[in-house]
Amino acid sequence: MNSKLTLAQLIKSSKFFWLLILFIVLLKVLLFIYFSLFVDDTIFGGGSDADYYHRYALYYGAAGSVNTTSLWPVMLRFFHEFGLYNRDIFSLILFVTSLTLTPYLFYKLVKIQANVFKPVKAGSILFIIFYPTFFFYSLDVYREVFMFSVLLLSLLLYKKSIEVNLLKSSVYFLIFLGLSYFLYLLRPYMGLALGITPFVYLIFSKTKRYLKTWIIMYFGILVMAKVSGVIDPILLYRGGFGTGGTTLGIELIDKNPIMFLAYYLLSFFGQLFGLFVTNFAAVLVFFLESVPFILAFTYLLINIRFMNRFASFLLTFFIIYTTVWVLGNDNLGTAVRLRIPSFFAIFACMFIVYQVKIKLSLNKII
């Protein structure tokens, strides 16, 4: 009886989630209109990445005149050449996508039951709708909304590939690899991390009972990669933040193995969990983003035995991707943007584990 009552209360609470979602959507729409009409210097100016993408699309047409590490400005330039690019219209499309397609893909990603489980549907959509940093990158022609929607679609395809027969699975997996390469063109280390995750997960799934061994191997591989110089390009890129771009001041390139691991862990927890609080904005981000993430991460660790195959895959992606960007980044502002896929993965795992627990509880009642 108590379990049934708890479930009924959860279903009823989803109504509050939907009201909150509606309120946040309306607030975002008003803010988008306000920023678009009255705050040009903040949203459409100030030397942001969006300014660079916009200038590239409009002016940098000569072949080889400007090097870019991302496909996104090239795509915008392509649309401009055919008269299809307008900054305001593209910003609006990305904003609408952040309120519709991205939450839908995330919910489909975490859904594990045939029937709709209302608290999970409302909670997963609320997570995307509420995410403050994700909202910021939906206000202009940043690549984040498009890129993360493609990421969620890629993960959804992999999820499908492990749920269907061999023929369909092969098709889904090939499309998954194709989208991983596409993401590589948008952000190299994210696409690379996603592309190698299935192969690392395949090894892990056969040996996951040796979890302690995997943890030791993780740090061992990090040390060997440091000593051999394999990750030197990443660490040198991190050092490139130097003149005005670094906020942590944690160098990893010139450290011995023990100090390297110590400073890596400091950088890992500081950037991922937002533990370096340097100003009011950092305090605000900590409470709005880091605290919910810490709670989700803690819930996942406590209930890790309820993880299914796909949740284990997401956790593998989280470890690979987060390791790469933490090694290569020394800027707190950039960390807030880079950790979005890491947060996506952990919250998705949390929602999946929660459903597994509820499903097991219902089976016991029946």
N, C-alpha and C positions, 0 to 999 in steps of 0.2 A: 504493500500500500504506500509506504513512504517513497519507494522508487517511482511509482506511478505519479504520486503527487509532485515529486521533484521534476519529473519530465513535463508535467502539465504546467508547472511554474515556468520552466524554461521556454516552452512554446509560447506562453502568454507574454514572457519578457521580450520576445522577438518583436512584438508590436511597438514596444518602446524603441527598439533598434531602428525600426522603419521610420518612426516619427523623427528620430535623431538624424537618420539619413536624409530625409526630406528637408529638415532644417539646414543641414550642412550644404546640401545641393543648392538650395535657394540662396544661402549666404555666399557660396562660391560664385554663383551666377552674378550676384550683385557686385562682388569684388572684381570679377573679370570685366564687367562693364565699366566699373569705376577706373580700374587700372588702364584699360584700353583707351578710355576717353580723356582721362585727366592726369595720368602719372607717367607721361612719356619718358621722363628722365630716369625713372626707376626701373620700369619694366622693359622699355624699348631702347634703353640707353645705358651708359655707364660702363661700356667695354665688356659686356657679357658675351658668353658663347653665342647667344642668339644674334647679337650684333654682327659677330664674325660670320656666322652662317648666312645672314641676310646680305652682307656686303659681298661675300663670295658668290652668292646666287645672282646678284645684280651686275657686278663689275669685273670679277676675275674670270674673264672668258677665254683669255689667250692660253693655249696649251702650254703647260709647264710653267706658267707665271707664278703660281702659288702651290706649294705642297700642302696636302692635307692628309691627316691620318685616319679620317673618317669618311665613309661613303655619303653621309647625310648631306653636307653642303653640296656635294656633286649631284645628288638627287634633286635638291632645290634648284640648282643651276639648270638641270635638265628640264624641269617644269617651266622655268623662266624662259628658256629658249623657245618653247612652244607657246608662250603667252599664257601659261596656266598658273604662274606663281604670283601670289599676292600675300604679303606678310600677315595682314589682318585676317584674311580668309583662312590661311593655313593655321594661324594661331587658334582661330575659332574651331576648326576641324579637330585639332589636337586636344583642345579643351573639352569638346563634346565627347571625344574618344575616351578621355580620362574618366568621364562620368558614366559611360555606357559600356563600350567594348571591353575595356580593361577590367572593371569589376566583374563583368559577365565571365570572362576567361578565367579569372581567379577563382570564382565560385565553381565553375566546371572542373577546375583543376583539383579542388579540395573535396568535391562531392564523391562519396564512395558508395552511396546507397541508391537504389532505384527510385525510391520515393523521396520527395523533397523533405529535408529535415530543416524546419524553419529557423531555429536558432543559428545553425551553421550558415544557411543562406544569407540571413540578415547580418550576421557577424562578419562574414567574409567580405561582403559588399561594403559594410561599414568601414572595415579596415582600409580598403582602397580609397573610398570616398573621403575618409578623415585624414589620411596621411598628409601632413603639412608640406613636407619637402616635395612630394610627388605633385601636389597642387601647384607649388611655385613653378615647377618645370612644365606645367600645362598652360602657362600664361603667355607663351611666346613660341617661336619656332625652334625650341630646343629639341634635341633628338630623343630625350628620355621617354616621353609617352609612347612614341612609335616603337622605340627599341624595346621597351619593357613589355609592350603588347605582343611583339614578335617573340620575346623570350617566353612569355606565358603560353603562347600558341605552340611553341616548340616543346615545352614541357608537357602540354596537354597531348600532343602527338605521341610523345614517348609513353605517357600513361596509357594511351590507347593501344600502343604496340605490345604492351605486356598483358593486355586484356582480351586480345582477339587471337584468331588462328594464325598459323605460321605465314601464310601468303599475305594476308592483310598486315600482319606485324612487320613483314619485310618492307612493304610499301610505306607504312607509317615511319619506320625507322630511317629509310632513305630520305624521306621528306624532312625528318628531324635533322639529319646530318646536313642537308642542303640549307636549312634555316640556321643551323649552327655556323655554317660558313658565312651566310649573309650577316649574322650578328658579328662575326669576326671582322667583317668589313666596316661595321658600324662602331664597334669597340673591340679591338683585337683580343684582349685578355678575357673578356666575357665570353666571346664566341669560342675561343680555344678551351676555356674551362668547361663550357657546356659540351663541346664536341668530344672531349676525352672522358667525361664523367661516366658514360655507359660502360667503358672498358675498365675503368678503375672500380666501378660498382660491381661489375661482373666478378672480378677477383675478390672483392670484399664480401659479396654475397655467399661465396663458397667457403669463406674463412671467418665469418663474422663472430663466431663463438670465441675467437681469439682477440677480443676487443682490446685487452691490455697490450697485446703484441702490436696491434695496429697503432696504438697511441705512441708506443716507443718507436715504431718504425717511422711515424710521422715526423717526430723530432730528429730522428736519425737521418732521414732523407733531407730535411732542412739543413742540417749541419753539413752533410756531404755536398749538397748543392752549393752551399756557401764556400766551403773549402776548395771545391773543384772550379769555382768561378762561373758555374752555369747560370746563376741568378745575378751575376754582376751587372748585366745590362739593366735589370729591374732596379737594383740598388743604386746604380748611377743615376737612373731616371729620378729616383726618390731624392737623391742629392741635388738634382737639377732644380728642385723647388727653392733652393737656397736663397736667392736674392729677393726677399719679400714674399715668397710663396710658401715658405715653411712656417708652421705655427707650433710644431712639436719640438723641433730641433733634435730629433733622435736619429742619429746616423747609424747605419748598419754595415756599411761597406768596409770599414776599417777595424772591425771588432773581431776578437778571437772567438772561437766557437761557443764558449760558455757565456761570454758577454753578449754575443750575437743573439743567443736564445733568450737571455734575460731582457734585452732591449726589444726583441721581437714581441715577446709576450706583453711587455709594457705598451708597445704600440698597438698590439692586437686588441687588448681590453680597452685601452684608452679611446681608440677610434671606433671600434664596433659598438661598444656600450656607451660611448659618449661620456667617459669619465673625466675627460679634461674640460673643465668648465672655466672658461676664460673671460666671458662677458655675459651680459643679460640675454643675448640671443642664444648663447650656448646653454644657459640655464633653461630657457623656454623649450628649446629643442630636446634637452635631456628629459624634461617631464612629459612632453607631448609624444616623443618618439622612443627614447631610450628606455624609460620606465616600462611602457607596455611591452617592448621587446624583451627586456630582462624577465618580466613575468611570464611571457610566452616561452622563452628559452628555459626557464626554471621548470615550468609545467612539463615541457618536453623531456627534460632530463629525468624528472621524477617518474614519468610514465613511458619511458623509452621502450619498455618491453611490449607496448601495444602498437609499435610502429609496423606498418605493412611494407610490402616491397617498394611501392612507389615513394613512401615517406623516407625509406632508407636511401633511395636514389636521390631525393631532394637534399637530404642531409649530406650526401657525398658531394653533390654540386656545391652546397654551401661551404664546405670545408675547402674545396679546391679553389673556388672563386674568391672567397674571403682571404685565403692565404696570399693569393697573387696581389690583390689590390692593397692589402695591408703592407706587404713588402715594398710596394712601389709608391706608396703615398705617404706624405708627411704634412699634409695640410688638413686641418679640421673641417674647414668649409667644404673641401672636396670630398672628405670622408662621408659627410652627410648624404652626398649624392651617390657615391660609389657603393654605399652599403644598402641601397634600396633593394637590389636583387637578393642580398643576404637576408634582409628582413622578410622579403616575399617568401623565401624558402622556409624559414623557421616558422612563420605564422601559418603557412600551408601545412607543415608537419603537425603543428599544434591542432589545427582544425581536423586533420585526418585522425590523429591519435584520439582526440575527443570523441569522434564518431565511432571509432572502434570500441572504446570503452562503453559508450551508451548502447551500442549494438549487443555487446556481450552481456550487459546488465539486463536488457530486454529479453534476451534469450534465456537467462536464468529465471526471469519472472514467468515466462511462458512455459 
